[in-house]
Amino acid sequence: MASKEATVYILDVGPTLKAKREGFNVSRLEETKAVLLKLLANKVHMNRKTVYVSVILVGSNHTNNELATVDEDGSAEYQFVDVLQPLGIATLDLMKGVQNDVEYGETMGDCMDGLIVAVDMMSKFCKRLKYEKKIYVLTDACAEINKDDVEPVQGTLKEEGIQLNVIGTDFDSEDGTEQPKTEMQKENEIFFKEMCEAASGNVFSLDEALELTNEFHTKKVKPTAVYRGTLDLGDPESHPDSALSIPVHMFPITMPVKLPTAKKYSMLSESAAADDLPEGHTGLVNQSRTYKLKVTADMAGEDMDVDTEVAADDLEKAYMYGKTIVPIRAVDLDAYKLRTDKSLTILGFFSASTFKRDWLMANTYAVFPAPADPRAEVEIAGLLFGMFEKNSYALCRYVRAEDAEPKLAILWPEITAETKFFYFGQVAFQEDVRQYFFTSLTDVKSASGKKLEKHRLLATPDMISAAKDFVNALDLMTVEDGEEYLTPEVTFNPAVQRHKQLIEFRALNPTAEFPPVPAPLIKQLLPRPDLLDAAQGYADTLIRLWDIKKLEKPVGKRGYASSLENDKDGIAQLSGVGGTEGSLFDGLADERNNNKRHKSESVFGTATTGSVAGATGFVPGAGSGSAFGQGQSDLAASGMVPFEMASVREVGTSDPVKDFQALVRIATINTQQGVRPAGAGWISVSLAVEQMKAMVLKLILTSFGDQLYEKAIDCLKSLRVFLSHADFADVAMLAGRQEDDKETIQKRVTTWNLFIKEVKHLCLQTSTSPQRIDFWEMLAKQHRKTLGLLTAQEVPVGAGGVSDAEAEQFWEQSQDASVEVVAPAEDEQDEDDLLALMD
């Protein structure tokens, strides 16, 4: 294929093209313009500097060509031939000119004059260089043609290698469909067929041309080698006599086509007056980037401007090592790189039977011997036939360029009558492999390990046979009259084709509505109706044999996910805020009807709901809910601890919030089931709270700079939400309840207020090393409303809480202010602690 193209389009605009074809609502000229626009659009989409096009109008009211002459006696030649654009790059402006500026001519034009002008233009432009040359004539063939220069023109077309194609509005189709035409049209159709046959071209009817131009097309890509080097077997440098080094070129066979990236465009260029814009403006904008220093909490005390700019020359690369940023200095970059040499080296061979398809990744390439190298052809052929006879593949090490990352690849031979080459496919390293294990489809074992012969999950012979029949009914290999359906050669990327169509449409129609998705594009995205009809009976059989039933989609999220639904900070909402369903243990022993609840397991209580007929429960924002979110009744009723929580025994540093939630939930479930404390590993809510408090202090004190501050704040949020959102009804309305209900809620609120004061005291005291004043300032500036003292407005009525004034004063206290941390009295030791001591 020639790397350069030159195409001339000759459009007949004579007065006879004003007429409409039978059954059509637009003129013949509008139809031929539509075909021409499609042909030009394909050239524009190619976006290549070596693709040249020209448009010539025949029968125009204007004469504009280099061959036009007028003699003294009044005779004129090559009149009414207008070169709309000489050979040049296909542009949108040319398409707009064809669409909007081409008008009907008042005089019949001679297509032979236009053809001679096109041949002359092409000969002068291309000279003797290697071009792919084509001429298209779009006409209704109603005008008389001067045949005096036919033979010289045919000779020039053949000599210059120019292909001639003619599209006639009323020509007969290849399928035998005849169109009504005049005697002149019949004569001209025969003439054009003879001309095209001599010039290795074709004659198309307008319907055929419209069908062909409306088909999907792919962009022609010039073959470009991605690797030019040697294929080595052995070590050519150390053992040049015994090693094999074959010059090869590698070309891509498959390569994903990506959608074009959008450019930044200034809308001001459209609204501004032309005089206010610089000459040659395009509407595109230039981007600039500035770097500013990020001021962290530990730098806040320094005189550091938040808008301090950093020059690009002062930047260095840095990588994450765990949670730590490790900068790599520019002088160390050379040592950081893995030094490699460009190469394609065979490491060894293995049997093709052991090759697994899932090893392949990325694109597929083809490896050929270097052009014009007979020795390389012989060596590649020997290696190809040797591997083919041994049924072997080669494992290779591939380095695309110097210092590029090495890759593992496989070479396998491909031998056909036309060509012989190696396929090249990249394979995975260990880090690239993702292994998943699923339940066996053929082996079902009992709890004792015995293999079961019959089970509802095991397929019977009838089920397997029905599945085979269903697959065969949807076979694509013989759908199209015995031919395969949706082969890669005729299956196009819908995203790419739709994008191409819409960009082209918007370029020519700035304000019109977008056209619908083309029917052929939709067709290849949906199953064929005839296949569905043929397979419906087999599908019904599968449904009956497998007892397949449609599952209703659950409304909302269930389980643990419901507690994460509305958590914008990534911290699970331990309260039932926003829910309308019952709490975690609604329905257990019909609590709401018998007005009973289990005794609180500790001073912090449990996540139970004790409702009273007519009582109004406290829930911030909406109806009642547990400390663990909504929709959890099935979890508690089952009496099971979720698998992912069963192994949690303490609040760890990896994910303390999740561990805390798990501990509280395990303790609550055990209490609801009546499990008595036993052993040192017994989990209680009070234990979970104490561990969470200890974890917060640990994160603050051991943080390197502000590295662990965010995690500490997440823990504080989780703890405050749990201690503030009580799962009991309004304390003031708890008639007939035990007195410790009220005390339990009050102590939860008091626990938080004392702890946050302890955190403040720890941060502000000068004896702490290192000082954590920056952490407290972060709380005061960014989390003043969410991590302060619990006020009476935030907790149930009667549950305590401080006043709004005291909560505000808490943030305004000086660093010297001491915080008194009150420990529980000895006689207030909770039930869990007593039971633990008895162990």
QUIZI-V446327 format. One line per field, one symbol per residue. phi: phi as a letter, one per 30 degrees, with the letter a starting at -180 (. if undefined). burial: + if it has 9 or more other C-alpha atoms within 8 Angstrom, else -. A space follows every 10 residues. Layout:
phi = ???
burial = ???
This chain:
phi = .ddcbbbccc cdbddddddc ddjccbdddd dddddddddd ddddddhcdc ccbbbbccid dccbadcdbb dddjdbbhdi ccddbdeadd bddddddddc cdbddcbdcc dddddddddd ddddddhcdd bccbbcccac hcddcdcdcd deddddeddd icccbbccdb dddddjdccd addddddddd ddddddddch cbcbdddddd ddddddbcdd cddbddbbab ccbjcdddbd dcdcbcdbbc bdcbaeccde ddcdbddddd ddddddcddi dcidbccbbb cbdddcddcd dddcddcddc dddddbdbbd ciccccdcdd dcdddddddb cdabcddlbb dddcdcdddd biccbbccde dhbedddddd dddddddddd hbcccbcbbd bdidddbcbb cbdbbbddab acdbbdcddd dddccbbbdd dccbcdddjd dcdbadccdd eddddddddd dddcdcdbdd hicdcidedb ccdddddddd dddddddcbd cddddddeed ddedcbdded ddddcddddd ddddddhdbd cddddiccid dddceccdci cdddccdidc dddecdjdhh eddchbbdde dadcibcdbc cbeidcdcbd jaedaddbjc icddddddic deedcdddba dcddbddddd eddddddddd dddidddaid ddcbdddddd dddddddddd dcddicdcdd dddddddddd dddccdccde ddcddidddd eddddddddd eddddddddd dddcddddbd dcdddddddd dcbddcbddd cddcbedicj jcddddddde dcddddddcc ccdddddcdd ddddddddd
burial = --++++++++ +++++-++-+ +-----+++- +++-++++++ ++++------ ++++++++++ --+++--+-- -----+-+++ +++-++++++ ---++++++- ---+++++++ +++++++++- +++--+---- ++++++++++ ++-------- --++-+++-- -+++++++++ +++------- ---+++-++- -++-+++++- ++++++-+++ --+------- ----++++++ ++++++--++ --++++++++ ++-------- -----+--+- ------+--- --++------ -++-+-+--+ ---------+ ---------- -------+-- --+------+ +++++++-++ +--------+ +-++++++++ -----++-++ +--++-++-- -+++++++++ -+++-+++++ ++++-----+ ++++++++-- ---------- ---++----- -+-----++- --++-++-++ --++---++- ---+++---- -+---++++- -+-+++---- ---------- ++++------ ++-++--++- +++-+----- -------+++ -+++--+--- +++++++-++ ++++++++-- ++--+----+ ++++++++++ ++--+-+++- -+++++++++ +++-+++--- +---+--+-+ +----++-++ ++++++++++ +--------- --++++-++- +++-+++-++ --+--+-++- -+-+++++++ ++++++++++ +--+------ ++++++++++ ++++++++++ +++++--+-- ++-+++++++ --++--++++ ++-+++++++ ++----+--+ +--------- --------+- -+-+++---
